[in-house]
Amino acid sequence: MKILVPLKRVADPDNANKVKVSPDGSKVETTGLEWKPNPFDEYAVETALRLTEDGAANKTRLGEVIVATLGPKECETTLRAMLATGAGRAARIEADDAALDATVVARALKGLVDKEKPDLVLMGKQAVDGDTNHAGQALAELLGWPQVTGAATIKEEAGGLLIGREVDGGVVYMRVKFPAVVSVDLRIVAPTSVYSMKTKPDFKYNEGVRFAPLPAIMQAKKKPLDTLKLADLTSDAAPRIQYKKFLPPKGRKAGIKVKDVAELVDKLKNEAKVL
């Protein structure tokens, strides 16, 4: 199986409280924040690795995993990190972060899919900075491929996948045939969420994504990483979304103490007007 996993670097979500808006409101300032792979995209890489291995002998890759991103050269650090966990090769599409939206990303990825011809595109359900949850669906539409969003479990079958999606009433199971686009949710990295046809059903993975040992990190430096031009993958690189201005949320007033329940109810009703 050949799997393409698009991923994005994002400002460390654990330090989201340090993100600031520029004085003129024209952009979001992330200066000084560490860049990390988008968490949902990390889950997609882990899913791809599980689908291309026997879980009990995971040092042998039974398929090919390609990771790709759009952005400047600094994004290659993110790609190398994913190569160290087990992906075979990588591609960086030269682009300016400020000139990208989900539609441009989807069009570029379609060009890459046409070039690589993978059996499966695995994506995180959304990026934690923009939170649009848009690129995967747009890509599936452009390709004309079947898609499943928010996958919580995946089991490989002959010629396709059996996918479980969590919904309000429980779990909905769907079958898709290759080629397909699948976006994953956070439960996909549970110990029993993903199985290739080679992995025994009683095998359990460790919780979460795998970490690369030092030898793998060194070997990742030698793995292929291609640089592609955005114009070579799509003739339409004009973003559909334009951000006019950013405004920080209003600060909250300090809380107050009340002497009894009656005063609390009075303030909730007459001052806060929530009752």
N, C-alpha and C positions, 0 to 999 in steps of 0.2 A: 504494500500500500504506500502511495506517495501522498504526503500531507503537507499542505502549505499553511503556516501559522503567521498571520500578520500580527504585529505587536507595536505598541507605542510607548515611548518614554514619557513619564509624567513627573511633576514635582512631587517629592515624597509626601504621600497623603497623610502620614503621621504628623506632619508639620503644617497642616493646612491652616492652622491659626496664625502662621507667620506670613502667609500670602497677603500682599498689600496691593492697593490700587494706586496707580500713578497720580500725582497731584492734579493733572488735567483730565483724569478719567479715561484716557485713551487706551490704556492697557493694564493688564494684571502684572504686577512685579513679583518675580520669583527669585530675584537675586539672593544668592547665599543658600538656597535650598538644594538639597541633593536630588539628582535625577534617579529615578528607579523605573523598572518595567511596570507597566500598568498591571495591577494585581490580577484582573480577569484574564489578561493576555498570558500571564504566567501560568494560570490554570489551564489555558488552552494548550500551551506547550507541554505541560505535564500530561494532559490528556493524549496528545499526539504521541508522546513517548510511550505511554502505556499501551496504546493501540498498535505500536510497531515493535513489540517485544513479548517475550515470555516473562511474566512477572518474576518468576523464580530464577531466571537467568538473564537479568536485564542489562548485562554488559554487551550482549549481542543484539544489534539492531536488525529487525526482520523486515523493515521497510525504510523509507526515506522521509526525514522530517526537515523541511526548509523553513527558516524563519525570515521574515521580511519586515522592513519598516520604511516610513517616509520621514525624511528630515535631514539635518546637516550632518557633517562628518562625526560630530560628537555622539550621535546616536549609535555609532559602531560599538561603543562600550556595552550598550544594552544587548546588541546582537551577540557579541562575544560571550556575554554571560549566559545566554541561552545555548550557544554552541557548547559551552562547558558542561551543561547539564545533559547533553546527549544529542542535540540537533546536529545534522550532518553538514549543512552549509547555510549560508545567509545571503541576503540581498538587501542593499540599501538604495532606496530611490531618492535621488538628490532633490530636496525640496526645502522651502522656507516654511517653518511652522506657522507663521502668521498668514500664509497664503493657502492654508489647507482648511477644508471642512469635510464632513463625512461624504459628501457627493464626490469631491475630488479624490478622496482616498479610495472610494469604491471604483471609480473609473480607472485609476492607476492600478488597482489590484486586478481588475478585469484584464488589463493588458498583460500583467504578470502571469495570471492564470492561463491566458491564451498561449503564452510563451512556455510555461512549465508543464501545463496539462496535468495537474494533480488529480488524484481520485477524490480528495476531500480538502475543503478549506475549513479550518477550525479557528474560531475567533472568540475573544472575550465578548461577553454580551454588551459591554460598554466601557468607555474610558472614564476613569474617576475624576478627570478634570472637566471635560465637556458634558459627560453624562447624557449624550443624545440617544444612545441605543439605536443607531441609524445605519451605520456603515455595513453591517452584515446583511441586513434586509435589502439595502440598495445594491450590494454586490450580487446577491442571488437573483434579483430582478434583471440586472444587466446581463448576467450569464444565462438566465432562463433555467436555472437549476432548482431542484427542490431544496427546501431549507427547514431547519428546526431551530427555534430560538430558546434560550434559557435552559439548555440541557443540564439535568442533574445526574443522570446516569447514562452510560453508553456501553452497549455490548456489540462487538463485531459479529456479523453474520456473513454468510456467503453472499458476496456482491453488495453488501450494504450494512446498515446499522439498526439496532433496536435502541431507541432513545426514550428515556423517561423524563417528563417535564412536570415539575411540581405546580399544581394549580390549587385554587381555594378548596376544592372538594377532595383533594388527594393527589394522585399521580396519573397523568395521561401518558400512555405508551404509544410511540409512533415509529413506523418503519420507513426508512429512506434508502433508496438505491443510489449507488455511486454513478456519476459524480454528484456531490451535494455540498451545501454550505451549512455549517452548524455553529451556533454560538453557545458558549457554556456559562453556567452560573457557578457560584462559589461551592456548592455541594459536590461538584464534579471531582473534587480532590479528596473525598472521603475514602477510607480504606477499601471499600467494595463497590465503588461507583463506576469504574471503567475496567473492561476486560477485553483483551484481544482473543481471537480464536485459539491462540497458543497458551494462554494463561488458564490454569486450572481454576474451576469455580470456587474452590475452598481457599484460594490464595488471598491474602490480605496485604495491601500496600500500607506503608506508613501514612499517617494523616498529613495532608498538605502536599506542597511541591517538594521535589528532591533538591538537595544542595550538592554543588559540584565539589569533589575533592581537589586538592592542589594539583595532582598530576593531570586531571582533566582540564583544569583552568589553563595549564601550560600548553596542553595539546590543542586547545581551542584557538590559540594564536596562529596555528598552522592550517586551520580549516578554511575552505574557500569562502570568501566574502566578496561578492560582486557589487559594483556600483553602477546603477542604471540612471538614465535621465528620464525625468517625468515626461518630457515631450515625446520620448520614444514609446511610451506606454499608452498615452491618451492624447488626443488632439484637442480635448476640451478640459483645460486645467483651471477654468474660472470658478472660483467659489460661489456658491449660491447664497451663503449666509454672510452678512456683514455686521460686525459689532460696532455700533456707533459710540457707545459710552458705557463705562463700568461704574457702578456705585457700590460702595461698601454697605453692608446692612447697618441699620440704625443701632446705636448703642442702647442697651437696656438700662432702665433706671434701677437704682439700688432698691432692694427689698426693705420692707418695714415690719416691725413687730406689732402685733395686736394683743390686747389684754384678755380677750375672750372670744368665743365663737360668734357671739352676737355682733361684735365689732367687725370680725372677719366677713360675715355675711353682708353687713352694711356696705363695706368697702368694695366687695366683689359686685354688689348690685348697683351702687350709686357712683363709684369711681371707675372701676375697671369695666363695668357694664357687661359682665359675662354671665350674669344670672337674670 
